[in-house]
C-alpha cells in the first residue's frame, strides 16, 4: 500500500464507493492520485464554469474509462429527411422535462449508452402521450438490435428496432449490463417512426416538444464533472463523438458567466445518480456550428 498525502483520500474513496482490489491496488492508487491532482487543479481556477469531483471512476485512466463506458459511433450518418422545422415556430424561453422522464439509470461497465439514450427518448414519448411514466427495457434493445453491443451501437439502430418490433417493460426484461441472448417478451409500446435534428436552433424547437436523443463528444473532463455549466471550447469534434445522452431541457443562467446569455442544455446521462448533478449535467448552449461537444450534430427523436 502506498503512503503519503493521498493515502487518506484513497481510503475514503474505497470506503465510499465500495472498492476492493485483489491485485494491482498500488497501480490503482497511483491513477487515483493523478486524477485527484487533475480535479484539484481544475477547481482551483476561478474562471471555470463547472466543478469536478472524485467519483466512482477516479481509479480509471481516461483510456480505461473510454473503453468501458463510451461507445463507438464511427459510422454515424446525418440524415436530412423529415427534420424538425424551425420556421415561424415560437418556443418557450426555457423547458425542463425532468418531471416526466424516468429516473436516471446506470449502464454499468458496458458501452450501452446508445441503448439508454434511445430508450430514454421512447420512455419520454410514452409519458407525454399517456401521462404515465414507465421504464422500458434497455437490455432488450442491447440484446436484440442487430448493430449494437457493449462495444458500441447507434441510436438510430435502436429506434429502427423498436419501430419494427416494439419494446418491452424493464420489469419483464431487466438490465444485466452485458451482451446477452435476445429473448421474447411482451411488447408494451410501439413508435410510429423517428426523425433527425441538426443545428442548435432546430434542437431547441425539438426539445420544446419532447426530450431528444443526441450523440456527443464526451472528453476526459466530463469523466469527473460534478456541477455547473460544462464549457470546453476544445469539445467540438464531430469525428470524435462517443457517447449517447438525452437532452431533456434548456435554460439560461442570469449571471456569473462570460458567454452570451449564459444559455445551457439540461442533459440526462446514464452513469448513475452519483455522477454529476444527480445523474444530469448542464452544458453550454449556442456554441459553434454543431454546438458544444457536437450536441446538435446527430439528434434523433421518436414519434
Buried (B, 14 or more C-beta within 10 A) or exposed (E): EBEEEBEEBBEEBBEEBEBEEEEEBEEBBBBBBEBBEBBEEBBEEEEBBBEBBBBBBBBBBBEEBBEBBBBBBEEBEEEEEEBBEBEEEEBEEEBBBEEBBBEBBBBBEBBBBBBBBBBBBBBBBBBBEEEEBBBBBBBBBBBBBEBBBBEBBBBBBBBBBBBEBBBBBBEEBEBEBBBBEBEEBEEBBEBEEBBBBBBBBBBBBBBBBBBBBBBBBBBBBBBBBBBBBBBBEEBBEBEBBBBBBBBBBBBBBEEEBEBEEBBBBBBBBBBBBBBBBEBBBBBBBBBBEBBBBBBBBBBBBBE
